[in-house]
């Protein structure tokens, strides 16, 4: 088994057995331990009602498994956070469960025209949020 460096970014996507949405990424996350991705599966199995867990159960209900990939590794937490944000923007779609598009809130004239993206840090339940601008 591949042991990732101290920080990594991972993606969950729909399997090929679901042809209408096969390959679409529905969750991007950041982890530091070998069990981080499995934690989401346990949350889904325990009935968490967040969008990510609903997507996981949708895959299971069709008799398939979620495609899970580590897509970035680094010893730097800040580089890993930046890559997570980049990939969330890359995969932003109605299928991406860890992004909420909010009404723009402008803090000064320089922010005008930029849309805040709220990223869920704790998914089940979503307790804390981080905001960054696109």
Contact map, one row per residue, 1 for C-alpha under 8 A:
11100000000000000000000000000000000000000000000000000000000000000000000000000000000000000000000000000000000000000000000000000000000000
11110000000000000000000000000000000000000000000000000000000000000000000000000000000000000000000000000000000000000000000000000000000000
11111000000000000000000000000000010000000000000000000000000000000000000000000000000000000000000000000000000000000000000000000000000000
01111111000000000000000000000000010000000000000000000000000000000000000010000000000000000000000000000000000000000000000000000000000000
00111111000000000000000000000001000000000000000000000000000000000000000011100000000000000000000000000000000000000000000000000000000000
00011111000000000000000000000001100000000000000000000000000000000000000011110000000000000000000000000000000000000000000000000000000000
00011111100000000000000000000111100000000000000000000000000000000000000011111001000000000000000000000000000000000000000000000000000000
00011111110000000000000000000111000000000000000000000000000000000000011111000001000000000000000000000000000000000000000000000000000000
00000011111000000000000000011110000000000000000000000000000000000000011110000001001100000000000000000000000000000000000000000000000000
00000001111100000000000000011110000010000000000000000000000000000001111100000000000000000000000000000000000000000000000000000000000000
00000000111110000000000011111000000000000000000000000000000000000001111000000000000000000000000000000000000000000000000000000000000000
00000000011111000000000011110000000000000000000000000000000000000111100000000000000000000000000000000000000000000000000000000000000000
00000000001111100000011111100000000000000000000000000000000000000111000000000000000000000000000000000000000000000000000000000000000000
00000000000111110100111111000000000000000000000000000000001000000110000000000000000000000000000000000000000000000000000000000000000000
00000000000011111110011000000000000000000000000000000000001000011110000000000000000000000000000000000000000000000000000000000000000000
00000000000001111110011000000000000000000000000000000000000000000000000000000000000000000000000000000000000000000000000000000000000000
00000000000000111110010000000000000000000000000000000000000000010000000000000000000000000000000000000000000000000000000000000000000000
00000000000001111111110000000000000000000000000000000000001001000000000000000000000000000000000000000000000000000000000000000000000000
00000000000000111111110000000000000000000000000000000000000000000000000000000000000000000000000000000000000000000000000000000000000000
00000000000000000111110000000000000000000000000000000000000000000000000000000000000000000000000000000000000000000000000000000000000000
00000000000001000111111100000000000000000000000000000000000000000000000000000000000000000000000000000000000000000000000000000000000000
00000000000011111111111100000000000000000000000000000000000000000000000000000000000000000000000000000000000000000000000000000000000000
00000000000011110000111110000000000000000000000000000000000000000000000000000000000000000000000000000000000000000000000000000000000000
00000000000011000000111111000000000000000000000000000000000000000000000000000000000000000000001000000000000000000000000000000000000000
00000000001111000000001111110000000000000000000000000000000000000000000000000000000000000010001100000000000000000000000000000000000000
00000000001111000000000111110000000000000000000000010010000000000000000000000000000000000000001111000000000000000000000000000000000000
00000000001110000000000011111000000000000000000000010000000000000000000000000000000000000000000111000000000000000000000000000000000000
00000000111100000000000011111100000000000000000000000000000000000000000000000000000100110000000001000000000000000000000000000000000000
00000000111000000000000000111110000000000000000000000000000000000000000000000000000100000000000000000000000000000000000000000000000000
00000011110000000000000000011111000000000000000000000000000000000000000000000001100100000000000000000000000000000000000000000000000000
00000011110000000000000000001111100110000000000000000000000000000000000000000000000000000000000000000000000000000000000000000000000000
00001111000000000000000000000111110100000000000000000000000000000000000000000000000000000000000000000000000000000000000000000000000000
00000110000000000000000000000011111100000000000000000000000000000000000000000000000000000000000000000000000000000000000000000000000000
00110000000000000000000000000001111110000000000000000000000000000000000000000000000000000000000000000000000000000000000000000000000000
00000000000000000000000000000000111111100000000000000000000000000000000000000000000000000000000000000000000000000000000000000000000000
00000000000000000000000000000011111111110000000000000000000000000000000000000000000000000000000000000000000000000000000000000000000000
00000000010000000000000000000010011111111000000000000000000000000001000000000000000000000000000000000000000000000000000000000000000000
00000000000000000000000000000000001111111100000000000000000000000000000000000000000000000000000000000000000000000000000000000000000000
00000000000000000000000000000000001111111110000000000000000000000000000000000000000000000000000000000000000000000000000000000000000000
00000000000000000000000000000000000111111111000000001000000000000000000000000000000000000000000000000000000000000000000000000000000000
00000000000000000000000000000000000011111111100000001001000000000000000000000000000000000000000000000000000000000000000000000000000000
00000000000000000000000000000000000001111111110000000000000000000000000000000000000000000000000000000000000000000000000000000000000000
00000000000000000000000000000000000000111111111100001000000000000000000000000000000000000000000000000000000000000000000000010000000000
00000000000000000000000000000000000000011111111110001101100000000000000000000000000000000000000000000000000000000000000000000000000000
00000000000000000000000000000000000000001111111100000000100000000000000000000000000000000000000000000000000000000000000000000000000000
00000000000000000000000000000000000000000111111100000000000000000000000000000000000000000000000000000000000000000000000000000000000000
00000000000000000000000000000000000000000011111110001000000000000000000000000000000000000000000000000000000000000000000000000000000000
00000000000000000000000000000000000000000011111111001100000000000000000000000000000000000000000000000000000000000000000000011000000000
00000000000000000000000000000000000000000001001111101100000000000000000000000000000000000000000000000000000000000000000000010000000000
00000000000000000000000000000000000000000000000111111100000000000000000000000000000000000000000000000000000000000000000000111100000000
00000000000000000000000000000000000000000000000011111110000000000000000000000000000000000000000011000000000000000000000000000000000000
00000000000000000000000001100000000000000000000001111111000000000000000000000000000000000000000011000000000000000000000000100000000000
00000000000000000000000000000000000000011011001111111111100000000000000000000000000000000000000000000000000000000000000000000000000000
00000000000000000000000000000000000000000001000111111111110000000000000000000000000000000000000000000000000000000000000000000000000000
00000000000000000000000001000000000000000000000000111111111000000000000000000000000000000000000000000000000000000000000000000000000000
00000000000000000000000000000000000000001001000000011111111100000100000000000000000000000000000000000000000000000000000000000000000000
00000000000000000000000000000000000000000001100000001111111110000000000000000000000000000000000000000000000000000000000000000000000000
00000000000000000000000000000000000000000000000000000111111111000000000000000000000000000000000000000000000000000000000000000000000000
00000000000001100100000000000000000000000000000000000011111111111100000000000000000000000000000000000000000000000000000000000000000000
00000000000000000000000000000000000000000000000000000001111111111100000000000000000000000000000000000000000000000000000000000000000000
00000000000000000000000000000000000000000000000000000000111111110000000000000000000000000000000000000000000000000000000000000000000000
00000000000000000100000000000000000000000000000000000000011111110000000000000000000000000000000000000000000000000000000000000000000000
00000000000000000000000000000000000000000000000000000000001111111000000000000000000000000000000000000000000000000000000000000000000000
00000000000000101000000000000000000000000000000000000000001111111100000000000000000000000000000000000000000000000000000000000000000000
00000000000000100000000000000000000000000000000000000000001100111110000000000000000000000000000000000000000000000000000000000000000000
00000000000111100000000000000000000000000000000000000001001100011111000000000000000000000000000000000000000000000000000000000000000000
00000000000111100000000000000000000000000000000000000000000000001111100000000000000000000000000000000000000000000000000000000000000000
00000000011110000000000000000000000010000000000000000000000000000111110000000000000000000000000000000000000000000000000000000000000000
00000000011100000000000000000000000000000000000000000000000000000011111000000000000000000000000000000000000000000000000000000000000000
00000001111000000000000000000000000000000000000000000000000000000001111110000000000000000000000000000000000000000000000000000000000000
00000001111000000000000000000000000000000000000000000000000000000000111110000000000000000000000000000000000000000000000000000000000000
00000001110000000000000000000000000000000000000000000000000000000000011111000001001000000000000000000000000000000000000000000000000000
00011111100000000000000000000000000000000000000000000000000000000000011111100001000000000000000000000000000000000000000000000000000000
00001111000000000000000000000000000000000000000000000000000000000000000111111011000000000000000000000000000000000000000000000000000000
00001110000000000000000000000000000000000000000000000000000000000000000011111000000000000000000000000000000000000000000000000000000000
00000110000000000000000000000000000000000000000000000000000000000000000001111111000000000000000000000000000000000000000000000000000000
00000010000000000000000000000000000000000000000000000000000000000000000001111111100000000000000000000000000000000000000000000000000000
00000000000000000000000000000000000000000000000000000000000000000000000000011111110000000000000000000000000000000000000000000000000000
00000000000000000000000000000000000000000000000000000000000000000000000001011111111000000000000000000000000000000000000000000000000000
00000011100000000000000000000100000000000000000000000000000000000000000111011111111100000000000000000000000000000000000000000000000000
00000000000000000000000000000100000000000000000000000000000000000000000000001111111110000000000000000000000000000000000000000000000000
00000000000000000000000000000000000000000000000000000000000000000000000000000111111111000000000000000000000000000000000000000000000000
00000000100000000000000000000000000000000000000000000000000000000000000100000011111111100000000000000000000000000000000000000000000000
00000000100000000000000000011100000000000000000000000000000000000000000000000001111111110000000000000000000000000000000000000000000000
00000000000000000000000000000000000000000000000000000000000000000000000000000000111111111000000000000000000000000000000000000000000000
00000000000000000000000000000000000000000000000000000000000000000000000000000000011111111100000000000000000000000000000000000000000000
00000000000000000000000000010000000000000000000000000000000000000000000000000000001111111110000000000000000000000000000000000000000000
00000000000000000000000000010000000000000000000000000000000000000000000000000000000111111111000100100000000000000000000000000000000000
00000000000000000000000000000000000000000000000000000000000000000000000000000000000011111111000000000000000000000000000000000000000000
00000000000000000000000000000000000000000000000000000000000000000000000000000000000001111111000000000000000000000000000000000000000000
00000000000000000000000010000000000000000000000000000000000000000000000000000000000000111111100100000000000000000000000000000000000000
00000000000000000000000000000000000000000000000000000000000000000000000000000000000000011111111100100000000000000000000000000000000000
00000000000000000000000000000000000000000000000000000000000000000000000000000000000000000011111100000000000000000000000000000000000000
00000000000000000000000000000000000000000000000000000000000000000000000000000000000000000001111110000000000000000000000000000000000000
00000000000000000000000111000000000000000000000000000000000000000000000000000000000000000001111110000000000000000000000000000000000000
00000000000000000000000011100000000000000000000000000000000000000000000000000000000000010011111111100000000000000000000000000000000000
00000000000000000000000001100000000000000000000000110000000000000000000000000000000000000000011111110000000000000000000000000000000000
00000000000000000000000001110000000000000000000000110000000000000000000000000000000000000000000111110000000000000000001100100000000000
00000000000000000000000000000000000000000000000000000000000000000000000000000000000000010001000111111000000000000000111100000000000000
00000000000000000000000000000000000000000000000000000000000000000000000000000000000000000000000011111100000000000000111000000000000000
00000000000000000000000000000000000000000000000000000000000000000000000000000000000000000000000000111110000000000011110000000000000000
00000000000000000000000000000000000000000000000000000000000000000000000000000000000000000000000000011111000000000011110000000000000000
00000000000000000000000000000000000000000000000000000000000000000000000000000000000000000000000000001111100000000011000000000000000000
00000000000000000000000000000000000000000000000000000000000000000000000000000000000000000000000000000111110000001111000000000000000000
00000000000000000000000000000000000000000000000000000000000000000000000000000000000000000000000000000011111000000011000000000000000000
00000000000000000000000000000000000000000000000000000000000000000000000000000000000000000000000000000001111110110000000000000000000000
00000000000000000000000000000000000000000000000000000000000000000000000000000000000000000000000000000000111110100000000000000000000000
00000000000000000000000000000000000000000000000000000000000000000000000000000000000000000000000000000000011111110000000000000000000000
00000000000000000000000000000000000000000000000000000000000000000000000000000000000000000000000000000000011111110000000000000000000000
00000000000000000000000000000000000000000000000000000000000000000000000000000000000000000000000000000000000111110000000000000000000000
00000000000000000000000000000000000000000000000000000000000000000000000000000000000000000000000000000000011111111100000000000000000000
00000000000000000000000000000000000000000000000000000000000000000000000000000000000000000000000000000000010111111100000000000000000000
00000000000000000000000000000000000000000000000000000000000000000000000000000000000000000000000000000001000000111110000000000000000000
00000000000000000000000000000000000000000000000000000000000000000000000000000000000000000000000000000001000000111111000000000000000011
00000000000000000000000000000000000000000000000000000000000000000000000000000000000000000000000000001111100000001111100000000000000011
00000000000000000000000000000000000000000000000000000000000000000000000000000000000000000000000000001111100000000111110000000000001111
00000000000000000000000000000000000000000000000000000000000000000000000000000000000000000000000000111100000000000011111000000000001111
00000000000000000000000000000000000000000000000000000000000000000000000000000000000000000000000000111100000000000001111100000000111100
00000000000000000000000000000000000000000000000000000000000000000000000000000000000000000000000001110000000000000000111110000000111000
00000000000000000000000000000000000000000000000000000000000000000000000000000000000000000000000001100000000000000000011111100111110000
00000000000000000000000000000000000000000000000000000000000000000000000000000000000000000000000000000000000000000000001111100111110000
00000000000000000000000000000000000000000000000000000000000000000000000000000000000000000000000000000000000000000000000111111111100000
00000000000000000000000000000000000000000000000001010000000000000000000000000000000000000000000001000000000000000000000111111110000000
00000000000000000000000000000000000000000010000111000000000000000000000000000000000000000000000000000000000000000000000001111110000000
00000000000000000000000000000000000000000000000101000000000000000000000000000000000000000000000000000000000000000000000001111110000000
00000000000000000000000000000000000000000000000001000000000000000000000000000000000000000000000000000000000000000000000111111111100000
00000000000000000000000000000000000000000000000000000000000000000000000000000000000000000000000000000000000000000000000111111111100000
00000000000000000000000000000000000000000000000000000000000000000000000000000000000000000000000000000000000000000000000111000111110000
00000000000000000000000000000000000000000000000000000000000000000000000000000000000000000000000000000000000000000000011111000111111000
00000000000000000000000000000000000000000000000000000000000000000000000000000000000000000000000000000000000000000000011110000001111100
00000000000000000000000000000000000000000000000000000000000000000000000000000000000000000000000000000000000000000001111000000000111110
00000000000000000000000000000000000000000000000000000000000000000000000000000000000000000000000000000000000000000001110000000000011111
00000000000000000000000000000000000000000000000000000000000000000000000000000000000000000000000000000000000000000111100000000000001111
00000000000000000000000000000000000000000000000000000000000000000000000000000000000000000000000000000000000000000111100000000000000111
